[in-house]
Amino acid sequence: MLHFPVLLEESVDFLLHKHNGHFIDCTYGRGGHTSEILKRIKSNSTLTSFDKDPDAYAHAKNIKNKNFQIIQDSFGNLEKYFSPNSIDGILFDLGTCSTHFDNSIRGFSFMREGPLDMRFDNKRGEPLSKWINYADENEIKEILYKYGDEKHAKIISRAIMDYRKEHQFKTTTELANLIVEIYPDKNIKIHPATKSFQAFRIYINDELNELSNALVQAENIIKKDGIIVVISFHSLEDGIVKNFFKPQIKNYPKDIPLNISELKSFECIAKKIRPSKKELELNNRSRSAIMRVFRKL
Ligand SMILES: C[S@@+](CC[C@H](N)C(=O)[O-])C[C@H]1O[C@@H](n2cnc3c(N)ncnc32)[C@H](O)[C@@H]1O
């Protein structure tokens, strides 16, 4: 399946508020946004893209452009590569690429048999198959509730425990078939394993902590008037983004009159931007995308 970059024109229009400068695409994927940025920036500008996925890195290595570099690392390490106040624009297009689901070996898809892996960086950390064979029932249940909003979390986590009495999980379809078998809503419109697979993917890649860490670092490396664009696909991600850029009134002394504008370090210049009808027709996967844009004050 082709990978369609989500909110491509809209995000790059905001990111390139000026056409020369230093820009970062934190999530290269298959280079949809990266290519568009490279097309539009001036010759004295630079673009650095990140992706921790080795396949994404290999793909980006084919780009021959003196203004471009790819770094295979987490976007949670931005400060390792850039100094404070040095960057003009940072883009995050979070989550997975359709290419992750297409390649059964990567273990993201409940439709294709493959090793139960789900790691973006499959050279580090533990695959889902390892964790799910030792995790505690309660922990599994909490992850399904929290990251998947799965109302049958208790039934699914119990079934995983029962299955483990006689088997070890090895493949995607083993887990998907078990969920289909025990799922109480037989008329559910989506595949019964959809929410569980999403929850396990978010957990195994520590996606929410990575995002929180990255935003702290993005705040430091972005210049005054620099732009941060975030495209999220999950309400938990979007909530982290929204709250991060809110003025922090928690630690403000109670005896001093509150002036919100003084506490703000970012201005929100666009919120809750969603794909157009035309984009939705072309790419159904974009349906849950939501974009927010911030400018450093
Ligand atoms: C939605 S895709 C990006 C698609 C890309 N904008 C395009 O149009 O081709 C998200 C990418 O982010 C990568 N990714 C996810 N978490 C990451 C992290 N913490 N650090 C670096 N890359 C990450 C994934 O491997 C995936 O390739």
PDBQT file of the ligand as one rigid body, heavy atoms in Angstrom, charges set to zero:
ROOT
HETATM    1  C1  LIG A 301       3.259   8.619  10.769  1.00  0.00    +0.000 C 
HETATM    2  S1  LIG A 301       4.881   8.109  10.421  1.00  0.00    +0.000 S 
HETATM    3  C2  LIG A 301       5.572   9.521   9.636  1.00  0.00    +0.000 C 
HETATM    4  C3  LIG A 301       5.218   9.611   8.203  1.00  0.00    +0.000 C 
HETATM    5  C4  LIG A 301       5.947  10.697   7.450  1.00  0.00    +0.000 C 
HETATM    6  N1  LIG A 301       5.571  12.013   7.905  1.00  0.00    +0.000 N 
HETATM    7  C5  LIG A 301       5.707  10.571   5.968  1.00  0.00    +0.000 C 
HETATM    8  O1  LIG A 301       4.905  11.351   5.444  1.00  0.00    +0.000 OA
HETATM    9  O2  LIG A 301       6.265   9.698   5.321  1.00  0.00    +0.000 OA
HETATM   10  C6  LIG A 301       5.658   8.160  11.976  1.00  0.00    +0.000 C 
HETATM   11  C7  LIG A 301       7.102   7.715  11.980  1.00  0.00    +0.000 C 
HETATM   12  O3  LIG A 301       7.656   8.110  13.228  1.00  0.00    +0.000 OA
HETATM   13  C8  LIG A 301       8.573   7.128  13.656  1.00  0.00    +0.000 C 
HETATM   14  N2  LIG A 301       8.681   7.272  15.113  1.00  0.00    +0.000 N 
HETATM   15  C9  LIG A 301       7.753   6.986  16.041  1.00  0.00    +0.000 A 
HETATM   16  N3  LIG A 301       8.209   7.276  17.268  1.00  0.00    +0.000 NA
HETATM   17  C10 LIG A 301       9.453   7.790  17.105  1.00  0.00    +0.000 A 
HETATM   18  C11 LIG A 301      10.434   8.304  17.997  1.00  0.00    +0.000 A 
HETATM   19  N4  LIG A 301      10.220   8.341  19.315  1.00  0.00    +0.000 N 
HETATM   20  N5  LIG A 301      11.586   8.749  17.490  1.00  0.00    +0.000 NA
HETATM   21  C12 LIG A 301      11.837   8.717  16.146  1.00  0.00    +0.000 A 
HETATM   22  N6  LIG A 301      10.940   8.239  15.245  1.00  0.00    +0.000 NA
HETATM   23  C13 LIG A 301       9.761   7.785  15.724  1.00  0.00    +0.000 A 
HETATM   24  C14 LIG A 301       7.974   5.816  13.210  1.00  0.00    +0.000 C 
HETATM   25  O4  LIG A 301       8.992   4.854  13.041  1.00  0.00    +0.000 OA
HETATM   26  C15 LIG A 301       7.319   6.216  11.881  1.00  0.00    +0.000 C 
HETATM   27  O5  LIG A 301       8.168   5.924  10.809  1.00  0.00    +0.000 OA
ENDROOT
TORSDOF 0
